[in-house]
Amino acid sequence: MKYVGLTIGPIYKTLQKADQAREIWAGSFLFAYLIRNILHEMIHKKKYKPEHFILPNVDELVSIQDIDNIPKYGIGLYPDRIILKQQNELEDIFGDLECVIDEVLKKFASEILSRIKTYYRNLPINSTDSIRLQDYVKKLQKDLNNWQHSNVLGYLGKYLQFYFLEIDEKELNLKNNWTHIHQINYLLSNLELRSSIAWNNPDFLKIFIYSINNSFLIKNAFYSRTRFDTLIEISTREIRFINQDLKEIYDNLVKDILGEKKYQNQDDDEFFLESLQNNSLIRENSLFRSYHKYVAIIHADGDNMGKLIGALGNEPEKVRGFSAKLIEFAKKANQIIAGDRNTNKNGESEDWGFGGTPIYIGGDELVIFAPVVSRDKNGKLKTIFKLVEELDNAFDTIFNQYDEYKKIFKDSDSQPCMSYGITITYYKYPMKEAIKESHDLMEQVKNDKYKTRNRLNFKIIKHSGQYFGGIIDKNQRSDNVEYEKKSYDYFLELTSNKLNKFNNEASKNEQFINSIAHKLDLLKPIFGKVAQDSKLLQNFFDNHFDEPIHNENRDYLNLIRDYIYVSFKDYKKTEQEQVLNNIYGTLRFIHFINSNANE
């Protein structure tokens, strides 16, 4: 019997066409959209059964005849590759895939051409896209009537890369303990390295991505939304969660300024921000903070997942079950990030989760735009690190607590886990740079330097150009017997759980945190020596933090002391410099959260 694999691209090259949040989402979603349509056609037009599909799991698609009735999630659940296994020697999977792809691309080309002509024919001269494209718009509008379906289809045929692999099961060997899936994925990854000569004049996908709001792709992803969130909308979303009055104020400003427009104006974001800051209720209660002008970009990826697939062997049912688990996690992550805002069929949603906006969730790979600070249903503050904790808990429940997988891994260091790269940048910071930085931060902690993985690497880049951050180890340390909690627990308490006490006195507590960070930095030679001895560290804190402002916040100060001590115990001696960076990065993050709106 034969295996047939398919991979689609170029994803990275397409994402490079994007300049705004909605375009990054579109560049990602369109590939999942194409894969989903190909899968649906293979099932319902070519009559392929679930047992044909090794990856991804297609159970949801099998039961839905009409493609328009497929549930919407706001993101694409399906990865950029398909693996099928021949069930009898008469099946021509390769040929059927080619036929289906041709049909899917014909429809896709029609939809793109219709959208482009509708959008650009009446594009106002002061719209965001008109200004960005400048002289290109004039030529574009001049050529609109000349473009035909064949032009767009020809472009897609040259630009999109569909790489096929057909291999007999007998040709797959088990060297290096690789399963068939390991080997096919490896071969598909090598195929992706091939470069194609893309026809870019005109660049129909770039033109289409710029017009994504109100397009068929948005309507295919969301039940009631016709546009994608802007960065300033995401970064300020915490204000919406404070109370019902502010929810109404916030939602009305979004609707009036950013809402259901056919075209976005260049100054819409600035006008929205000014209107929010100048609202009397927000201004009188000092609710607008510095962090509301910053957005968090998260890259996350699963580790040790290859070991899990390897342990499942070459049994198709087990691999399909694993794929179902990936989709289960993607749906749960979507709910944690955005609540049921993306999945509610009835319009307005009360549950917005953390208030974030998923850009891509493909199994154990995530790209997320989120506010730096959000609130739970009781109005309590929670930061971006609380979102990481909630995602980790969901991941652990689905993979590590599942009975069939639990017995595979003998120790926690080899269990599946998540690595994170997080950038927090000013909303006007170049988005492409922030996204790349976030991805690079994640890759740094997926390096073999960190054998146990399970880390988050964060970096805050201030509007002034200053930056700080840390590499936080989320693993439980077995040699730390003096304290029940690990350093990561203290980190979460300091950066999220205990921040609520600062909410009403931000400026005062900004001074408190700043004084601690400043003094620790000033006394760094002494501090570094006493931090590894609990009694000496206690004396250090008693002697140097004895002012009234410190006594008023003694509980929080003791928490910082314990975080410092346990951090030095948790990390290896070779990582002591990293411990110091983490401590300063943590304190500066807390200071950042308590900074006033003018910083």
C-alpha positions as CSV (number, residue, x, y, z in Angstrom):
1,M,0.0,0.0,0.0
2,K,1.0,3.6,-0.6
3,Y,1.1,6.8,1.4
4,V,0.4,10.1,-0.3
5,G,1.5,13.4,1.3
6,L,0.6,17.0,0.4
7,T,2.1,20.2,1.7
8,I,1.1,23.7,0.7
9,G,3.0,27.1,0.7
10,P,4.7,29.5,0.6
11,I,3.3,30.6,4.0
12,Y,6.3,32.7,5.2
13,K,6.6,34.5,1.9
14,T,2.8,35.3,2.0
15,L,3.0,36.6,5.6
16,Q,5.8,39.0,4.4
17,K,3.2,40.7,2.2
18,A,1.3,41.8,5.4
19,D,1.7,45.2,7.1
20,Q,-1.3,45.1,9.5
21,A,-2.8,42.6,12.0
22,R,-5.7,41.7,9.7
23,E,-3.3,40.9,6.9
24,I,-1.1,38.7,9.0
25,W,-4.3,36.8,9.9
26,A,-5.4,36.6,6.3
27,G,-2.0,35.3,5.1
28,S,-2.2,32.5,7.6
29,F,-6.0,31.7,7.4
30,L,-6.1,31.4,3.6
31,F,-3.8,28.3,3.6
32,A,-6.0,26.6,6.3
33,Y,-9.1,27.6,4.2
34,L,-7.6,25.9,1.1
35,I,-6.6,22.8,3.1
36,R,-10.0,22.5,4.7
37,N,-11.8,22.9,1.3
38,I,-9.5,20.2,-0.3
39,L,-10.3,17.8,2.6
40,H,-14.0,18.5,2.3
41,E,-13.9,17.9,-1.5
42,M,-11.9,14.6,-1.1
43,I,-14.5,13.4,1.4
44,H,-17.8,14.4,-0.2
45,K,-16.9,14.6,-3.9
46,K,-14.3,11.8,-4.1
47,K,-15.9,9.7,-1.4
48,Y,-12.8,9.2,0.7
49,K,-13.4,7.7,4.2
50,P,-12.0,8.8,7.5
51,E,-9.6,5.8,7.6
52,H,-7.9,7.2,4.5
53,F,-6.7,10.3,6.4
54,I,-3.8,9.8,8.7
55,L,-3.3,13.5,9.3
56,P,-5.3,15.6,10.0
57,N,-8.3,14.2,11.7
58,V,-11.3,14.8,9.5
59,D,-14.2,13.6,11.8
60,E,-15.9,17.0,11.9
61,L,-15.8,17.4,8.1
62,V,-17.2,13.9,7.5
63,S,-20.6,14.7,9.0
64,I,-21.1,18.0,7.2
65,Q,-22.2,17.7,3.5
66,D,-22.6,21.5,2.8
67,I,-19.2,23.3,3.2
68,D,-21.0,26.5,4.2
69,N,-22.3,24.7,7.3
70,I,-18.8,23.9,8.7
71,P,-18.4,25.5,12.2
72,K,-16.5,28.8,12.3
73,Y,-13.6,29.3,14.7
74,G,-12.0,32.6,13.6
75,I,-8.8,30.6,12.8
76,G,-7.9,27.6,10.6
77,L,-7.7,24.4,12.6
78,Y,-6.0,22.4,9.8
79,P,-2.2,22.4,9.3
80,D,-0.4,23.0,6.0
81,R,-0.1,19.3,5.1
82,I,-2.2,16.2,4.5
83,I,-1.2,12.5,4.8
84,L,-3.4,9.8,3.3
85,K,-3.0,6.0,3.1
86,Q,-4.2,3.9,0.2
87,Q,-6.9,1.4,1.3
88,N,-6.8,-0.6,-1.9
89,E,-4.4,-0.7,-4.9
90,L,-7.0,0.6,-7.4
91,E,-7.2,4.0,-5.6
92,D,-5.6,6.9,-7.4
93,I,-5.2,9.3,-4.4
94,F,-2.5,11.3,-6.2
95,G,-4.8,11.9,-9.2
96,D,-7.9,12.7,-7.1
97,L,-5.9,15.2,-5.1
98,E,-4.8,17.0,-8.3
99,C,-8.3,17.1,-9.6
100,V,-9.7,18.5,-6.3
101,I,-7.0,21.1,-6.0
102,D,-7.8,22.4,-9.5
103,E,-11.5,22.8,-8.6
104,V,-10.7,24.5,-5.3
105,L,-8.3,26.9,-6.9
106,K,-10.8,27.8,-9.6
107,K,-13.4,28.8,-7.0
108,F,-10.7,30.6,-4.9
109,A,-9.6,32.6,-8.0
110,S,-13.3,33.6,-8.7
111,E,-13.7,34.8,-5.1
112,I,-10.5,36.8,-5.1
113,L,-11.2,38.5,-8.4
114,S,-14.7,39.4,-7.3
115,R,-13.5,40.9,-4.1
116,I,-10.7,42.9,-5.7
117,K,-13.0,44.5,-8.2
118,T,-15.6,45.3,-5.6
119,Y,-13.1,46.8,-3.2
120,Y,-10.7,48.8,-5.4
121,R,-13.1,50.3,-7.9
122,N,-14.3,52.8,-5.3
123,L,-11.3,53.0,-3.0
124,P,-11.3,56.5,-1.4
125,I,-8.1,58.5,-1.9
126,N,-7.7,59.0,1.9
127,S,-8.2,55.4,2.9
128,T,-5.4,53.4,4.6
129,D,-4.9,51.1,1.6
130,S,-4.9,54.0,-0.9
131,I,-2.2,55.8,1.0
132,R,-0.1,52.6,1.4
133,L,-0.3,51.5,-2.2
134,Q,0.0,55.1,-3.5
135,D,0.6,55.2,-7.3
136,Y,0.0,51.5,-7.5
137,V,-3.7,52.1,-6.8
138,K,-4.0,54.3,-9.9
139,K,-2.6,51.6,-12.2
140,L,-4.6,49.0,-10.3
141,Q,-7.8,50.8,-10.8
142,K,-7.0,51.3,-14.5
143,D,-6.4,47.6,-15.0
144,L,-9.4,46.3,-13.0
145,N,-11.7,45.9,-16.0
146,N,-9.0,44.0,-18.0
147,W,-8.5,41.3,-15.3
148,Q,-10.1,38.0,-16.0
149,H,-10.5,34.8,-14.0
150,S,-7.8,33.2,-16.1
151,N,-5.3,36.0,-14.9
152,V,-5.9,35.2,-11.2
153,L,-6.0,31.5,-11.7
154,G,-2.7,31.6,-13.7
155,Y,-1.1,33.7,-10.9
156,L,-2.3,31.2,-8.2
157,G,-1.0,28.3,-10.2
158,K,2.5,29.8,-10.3
159,Y,2.5,31.3,-6.8
160,L,1.0,28.6,-4.6
161,Q,3.2,25.6,-4.0
162,F,1.4,22.3,-3.8
163,Y,4.1,19.6,-3.3
164,F,3.1,15.9,-3.5
165,L,4.7,12.8,-2.2
166,E,3.7,9.3,-3.1
167,I,5.7,6.5,-1.6
168,D,5.1,2.7,-1.1
169,E,4.9,1.6,2.5
170,K,7.7,-0.9,1.7
171,E,10.1,1.9,0.9
172,L,9.8,3.4,4.3
173,N,12.4,2.1,6.7
174,L,12.5,2.4,10.5
175,K,16.0,3.8,10.9
176,N,16.6,6.1,14.0
177,N,13.3,4.6,15.4
178,W,11.3,6.8,13.0
179,T,7.7,5.9,12.4
180,H,6.2,6.2,8.9
181,I,4.7,9.5,9.9
182,H,8.1,10.8,11.0
183,Q,9.6,9.9,7.7
184,I,6.8,11.3,5.5
185,N,6.8,14.6,7.5
186,Y,10.6,14.8,7.0
187,L,10.3,14.2,3.2
188,L,7.5,16.8,3.0
189,S,9.6,19.3,4.9
190,N,12.4,18.8,2.4
191,L,10.0,19.4,-0.5
192,E,9.0,22.7,1.1
193,L,12.6,23.9,0.7
194,R,12.1,24.0,-3.0
195,S,11.7,27.6,-4.2
196,S,9.2,28.7,-6.9
197,I,9.3,31.6,-9.3
198,A,6.3,33.6,-8.4
199,W,4.5,35.7,-10.9
200,N,4.1,39.0,-9.0
201,N,2.8,41.5,-11.6
202,P,0.2,42.1,-10.5
203,D,0.5,40.4,-7.1
204,F,-3.1,39.3,-6.7
205,L,-2.7,37.8,-3.2
206,K,-1.1,41.0,-1.9
207,I,-3.9,43.1,-3.4
208,F,-6.5,40.8,-1.9
209,I,-5.0,40.6,1.5
210,Y,-5.1,44.4,1.7
211,S,-8.8,44.2,1.1
212,I,-9.5,41.5,3.6
213,N,-12.1,43.3,5.8
214,N,-15.7,42.5,4.6
215,S,-14.3,39.9,2.2
216,F,-15.5,36.3,1.7
217,L,-12.5,35.0,3.8
218,I,-13.6,37.1,6.9
219,K,-17.2,35.8,6.4
220,N,-15.9,32.3,6.1
221,A,-14.0,32.6,9.4
222,F,-16.5,34.5,11.6
223,Y,-20.3,34.2,12.2
224,S,-21.1,37.9,12.7
225,R,-17.9,39.9,12.3
226,T,-17.0,41.6,9.0
227,R,-13.6,43.0,10.0
228,F,-10.5,42.0,11.9
229,D,-9.4,43.7,15.1
230,T,-6.8,46.5,14.9
231,L,-3.8,46.5,17.2
232,I,-5.0,49.5,19.3
233,E,-8.3,47.7,19.8
234,I,-6.6,44.6,21.1
235,S,-4.1,46.5,23.3
236,T,-6.8,48.6,25.1
237,R,-9.4,45.8,25.5
238,E,-8.9,45.4,29.2
239,I,-10.8,48.7,29.7
240,R,-13.9,46.9,28.3
241,F,-13.7,44.2,31.1
242,I,-13.6,46.6,34.1
243,N,-17.4,47.1,34.5
244,Q,-20.6,47.2,32.5
245,D,-20.5,51.0,32.0
246,L,-17.0,50.9,30.5
247,K,-18.0,47.9,28.3
248,E,-20.8,50.0,26.8
249,I,-18.4,53.1,26.4
250,Y,-15.7,50.9,24.8
251,D,-18.0,49.0,22.5
252,N,-19.7,52.2,21.3
253,L,-16.3,53.8,20.5
254,V,-15.2,50.7,18.6
255,K,-18.5,50.8,16.6
256,D,-18.4,54.5,15.9
257,I,-14.7,54.8,15.0
258,L,-13.4,51.4,13.9
259,G,-16.7,49.7,13.2
260,E,-18.5,48.5,10.1
261,K,-16.7,50.6,7.5
262,K,-16.0,49.5,4.0
263,Y,-12.7,51.4,4.1
264,Q,-10.4,52.3,7.0
265,N,-8.9,55.8,7.3
266,Q,-5.3,56.4,8.2
267,D,-6.2,58.3,11.4
268,D,-8.9,55.9,12.8
269,D,-6.6,54.3,15.4
270,E,-5.3,57.7,16.7
271,F,-8.9,59.1,16.9
272,F,-10.0,55.9,18.8
273,L,-7.1,56.2,21.2
274,E,-7.7,59.9,21.9
275,S,-11.5,59.3,22.4
276,L,-10.8,56.6,24.9
277,Q,-8.3,58.6,26.9
278,N,-10.5,61.7,26.9
279,N,-13.7,59.9,28.0
280,S,-14.7,61.5,31.3
281,L,-15.3,58.3,33.2
282,I,-11.9,56.8,32.1
283,R,-10.0,60.1,32.7
284,E,-11.5,60.9,36.1
285,N,-10.8,57.4,37.5
286,S,-7.3,57.3,36.0
287,L,-8.1,54.0,34.2
288,F,-5.9,54.5,31.2
289,R,-2.4,53.2,31.7
290,S,0.8,53.1,29.8
291,Y,0.4,49.4,28.9
292,H,-2.8,50.2,27.0
293,K,-0.6,51.4,24.2
294,Y,1.3,48.2,24.0
295,V,0.3,44.9,22.5
296,A,1.7,41.4,23.3
297,I,2.6,39.0,20.4
298,I,3.0,35.4,21.4
299,H,4.6,32.5,19.5
300,A,4.1,29.1,21.1
301,D,5.1,25.6,20.0
302,G,4.9,22.2,21.5
303,D,8.0,20.2,22.5
304,N,8.5,16.5,22.8
305,M,5.5,15.9,20.5
306,G,7.7,13.9,18.1
307,K,8.5,11.5,20.9
308,L,4.8,11.1,21.5
309,I,4.1,10.4,17.8
310,G,7.0,7.9,17.8
311,A,5.6,6.1,20.8
312,L,2.3,5.6,19.0
313,G,4.1,3.7,16.3
314,N,2.6,3.0,12.8
315,E,-1.0,2.3,14.0
316,P,-3.2,4.7,11.9
317,E,-6.0,4.8,14.5
318,K,-3.6,6.0,17.2
319,V,-2.1,8.6,14.9
320,R,-5.6,9.8,14.0
321,G,-6.5,9.9,17.6
322,F,-3.4,12.1,18.2
323,S,-4.5,14.4,15.4
324,A,-7.9,14.6,17.1
325,K,-6.2,15.7,20.3
326,L,-4.4,18.4,18.4
327,I,-7.7,19.8,17.2
328,E,-9.2,19.5,20.6
329,F,-6.3,21.6,22.0
330,A,-6.7,24.2,19.2
331,K,-10.3,24.6,20.0
332,K,-9.6,24.9,23.8
333,A,-6.8,27.4,23.2
334,N,-9.1,29.5,21.0
335,Q,-11.7,29.5,23.8
336,I,-9.0,30.6,26.4
337,I,-7.7,33.4,24.2
338,A,-11.0,34.7,22.8
339,G,-13.8,33.0,24.7
340,D,-16.7,32.2,22.4
341,R,-16.4,35.4,20.5
342,N,-15.2,33.6,17.4
343,T,-17.6,30.7,17.7
344,N,-20.9,32.1,18.9
345,K,-23.5,31.8,16.1
346,N,-25.9,34.3,17.8
347,G,-23.9,37.5,17.4
348,E,-22.8,39.3,20.6
349,S,-20.8,37.2,23.0
350,E,-20.5,37.7,26.7
351,D,-17.3,35.6,27.1
352,W,-14.3,37.1,25.4
353,G,-11.8,34.9,27.3
354,F,-8.5,36.7,27.8
355,G,-9.5,39.3,25.2
356,G,-6.8,38.2,22.8
357,T,-7.0,37.6,19.0
358,P,-5.6,34.3,17.7
359,I,-3.8,34.7,14.4
360,Y,-3.0,31.1,13.9
361,I,-3.7,27.9,15.9
362,G,-2.5,24.8,14.1
363,G,-2.5,22.0,16.7
364,D,0.4,22.8,19.1
365,E,1.6,25.9,17.2
366,L,0.1,29.2,18.1
367,V,0.5,32.9,17.1
368,I,-1.5,35.3,19.2
369,F,-2.1,39.0,19.5
370,A,-3.3,40.0,23.0
371,P,-3.6,42.8,25.5
372,V,-0.8,43.0,28.0
373,V,-3.3,43.0,30.8
374,S,-6.8,41.6,31.0
375,R,-9.5,40.9,33.7
376,D,-11.3,37.8,34.8
377,K,-15.1,37.6,35.2
378,N,-14.8,39.1,38.7
379,G,-12.9,42.1,37.4
380,K,-9.5,41.0,38.8
381,L,-6.3,41.8,36.9
382,K,-4.5,39.1,35.0
383,T,-1.5,39.6,32.7
384,I,-0.2,37.9,29.6
385,F,1.6,35.4,31.8
386,K,-1.7,34.2,33.2
387,L,-2.8,33.5,29.7
388,V,0.4,31.4,29.3
389,E,-0.5,29.5,32.5
390,E,-4.0,28.8,31.3
391,L,-2.8,27.5,27.9
392,D,-0.3,25.3,29.6
393,N,-2.9,23.8,31.8
394,A,-5.1,23.0,28.9
395,F,-2.2,21.5,27.0
396,D,-1.2,19.4,30.0
397,T,-4.8,18.1,30.5
398,I,-5.2,17.1,26.9
399,F,-1.8,15.4,26.4
400,N,-0.1,14.6,29.7
401,Q,-3.2,13.7,31.8
402,Y,-4.7,11.5,29.0
403,D,-4.5,7.9,30.2
404,E,-3.1,6.5,27.0
405,Y,-0.3,9.1,26.8
406,K,0.4,9.3,30.6
407,K,2.2,5.9,30.7
408,I,4.5,6.8,27.8
409,F,6.7,9.3,29.6
410,K,8.5,8.2,32.8
411,D,9.5,11.7,34.0
412,S,8.2,15.2,33.7
413,D,11.3,16.5,31.8
414,S,10.4,14.3,28.8
415,Q,6.6,15.1,28.7
416,P,5.1,17.2,26.0
417,C,5.2,20.9,27.0
418,M,5.0,24.3,25.4
419,S,7.7,26.9,24.7
420,Y,6.8,30.6,24.3
421,G,8.3,33.7,22.8
422,I,6.6,36.9,23.9
423,T,7.2,40.5,22.7
424,I,5.4,43.5,24.2
425,T,5.8,46.5,21.9
426,Y,4.2,49.9,21.4
427,Y,1.2,49.6,19.1
428,K,3.0,51.7,16.4
429,Y,6.2,49.5,16.5
430,P,6.8,47.9,13.1
431,M,4.6,44.8,13.3
432,K,6.8,42.6,11.1
433,E,9.8,43.3,13.4
434,A,7.7,42.5,16.5
435,I,6.4,39.2,15.0
436,K,9.9,38.2,14.0
437,E,11.3,39.1,17.4
438,S,8.6,37.0,19.1
439,H,9.4,34.0,16.9
440,D,13.1,34.4,17.5
441,L,12.6,34.5,21.3
442,M,10.6,31.2,21.1
443,E,13.3,29.6,18.9
444,Q,16.0,30.6,21.5
445,V,14.4,28.5,24.2
446,K,13.7,25.6,21.8
447,N,17.4,25.3,21.3
448,D,19.3,22.2,22.5
449,K,21.0,24.4,25.1
450,Y,17.8,23.9,27.1
451,K,17.4,20.1,27.3
452,T,14.2,20.2,29.2
453,R,12.5,22.9,27.2
454,N,9.2,24.2,28.8
455,R,10.4,27.9,29.0
456,L,9.0,31.3,28.2
457,N,11.2,34.0,26.8
458,F,9.8,37.5,27.1
459,K,10.9,40.9,26.0
460,I,9.3,44.3,26.5
461,I,10.5,47.0,24.1
462,K,9.5,50.4,25.4
463,H,8.5,53.3,23.1
464,S,11.8,55.0,24.2
465,G,13.8,52.1,22.7
466,Q,14.8,50.6,26.1
467,Y,14.1,46.9,26.6
468,F,14.1,44.2,29.2
469,G,12.9,40.7,29.7
470,G,13.8,37.3,30.9
471,I,13.9,33.5,30.2
472,I,11.6,31.9,32.7
473,D,11.9,28.1,33.4
474,K,8.5,26.6,34.0
475,N,9.8,23.2,35.1
476,Q,9.4,21.8,38.6
477,R,12.8,21.3,40.3
478,S,13.2,18.1,42.3
479,D,16.1,19.4,44.5
480,N,14.2,22.4,46.0
481,V,12.9,21.0,49.3
482,E,12.8,24.2,51.4
483,Y,9.9,25.7,49.6
484,E,6.8,24.0,48.2
485,K,6.5,26.4,45.4
486,K,8.9,26.7,42.4
487,S,10.3,30.0,41.1
488,Y,7.8,30.0,38.3
489,D,4.9,29.9,40.8
490,Y,6.3,33.0,42.5
491,F,6.8,34.6,39.1
492,L,3.1,34.1,38.3
493,E,2.0,35.4,41.7
494,L,4.1,38.6,41.3
495,T,3.2,39.3,37.7
496,S,-0.5,38.5,37.8
497,N,-2.2,37.0,40.9
498,K,-1.0,39.6,43.4
499,L,-1.2,42.7,41.1
500,N,-4.8,43.5,42.1
501,K,-3.8,45.1,45.3
502,F,-1.9,47.7,43.2
503,N,-4.9,48.5,41.0
504,N,-6.2,51.6,42.8
505,E,-2.8,53.0,43.8
506,A,-0.8,52.5,40.7
507,S,1.4,55.6,40.9
508,K,2.3,55.0,44.5
509,N,3.2,51.4,43.9
510,E,5.1,52.3,40.8
511,Q,7.4,54.2,43.1
512,F,7.6,51.2,45.5
513,I,8.6,48.7,42.8
514,N,11.0,51.2,41.2
515,S,12.8,51.7,44.5
516,I,13.3,47.9,44.9
517,A,14.6,47.4,41.4
518,H,16.9,50.4,41.7
519,K,18.3,49.4,45.1
520,L,18.9,45.8,44.0
521,D,20.7,47.0,40.9
522,L,22.8,49.5,42.9
523,L,23.8,46.8,45.4
524,K,24.2,44.1,42.9
525,P,27.7,42.8,44.1
526,I,26.3,42.3,47.6
527,F,22.9,41.1,46.6
528,G,24.3,38.4,44.3
529,K,26.2,36.9,47.2
530,V,23.5,37.0,49.9
531,A,20.6,35.8,47.6
532,Q,21.5,32.2,48.0
533,D,21.3,32.2,51.8
534,S,17.8,32.6,53.2
535,K,19.0,34.3,56.5
536,L,21.4,36.6,54.8
537,L,18.8,37.6,52.2
538,Q,16.3,38.3,55.0
539,N,18.8,40.5,56.7
540,F,19.5,42.3,53.4
541,F,15.8,43.0,52.9
542,D,15.4,44.1,56.5
543,N,18.3,46.6,56.3
544,H,17.7,48.0,52.9
545,F,13.9,48.1,52.6
546,D,12.8,49.7,55.9
547,E,11.0,52.9,54.7
548,P,7.3,53.5,55.3
549,I,6.4,52.6,51.7
550,H,8.1,49.2,52.1
551,N,6.4,48.5,55.4
552,E,3.0,49.2,53.8
553,N,3.7,46.5,51.2
554,R,5.6,44.1,53.4
555,D,3.7,41.0,52.2
556,Y,4.4,41.8,48.6
557,L,8.1,42.5,49.5
558,N,8.4,39.2,51.2
559,L,7.0,37.5,48.1
560,I,9.8,39.2,46.0
561,R,12.3,38.0,48.6
562,D,11.1,34.4,48.3
563,Y,11.0,34.6,44.5
564,I,14.7,35.7,44.5
565,Y,15.8,33.0,46.9
566,V,13.9,30.1,45.2
567,S,15.1,31.3,41.8
568,F,18.7,31.0,42.8
569,K,17.9,27.5,44.1
570,D,16.0,26.4,41.1
571,Y,18.5,27.4,38.4
572,K,21.9,25.8,37.8
573,K,25.1,27.6,38.8
574,T,25.8,28.3,35.2
575,E,22.5,30.1,34.9
576,Q,23.1,32.6,37.8
577,E,23.4,35.6,35.4
578,Q,20.1,34.6,33.8
579,V,18.5,34.5,37.3
580,L,19.6,38.1,37.9
581,N,18.2,39.1,34.5
582,N,14.9,37.3,35.3
583,I,14.6,39.1,38.6
584,Y,15.2,42.6,37.2
585,G,13.0,41.7,34.2
586,T,10.2,40.7,36.5
587,L,10.4,43.8,38.7
588,R,10.6,46.1,35.6
589,F,7.5,44.3,34.2
590,I,5.6,45.0,37.4
591,H,6.8,48.6,37.3
592,F,5.7,48.8,33.6
593,I,2.2,47.6,34.6
594,N,1.9,50.3,37.2
595,S,3.3,53.1,35.0
596,N,1.1,56.1,34.3
597,A,-0.5,56.8,30.9
598,N,2.1,59.3,29.8
599,E,5.2,57.1,29.9
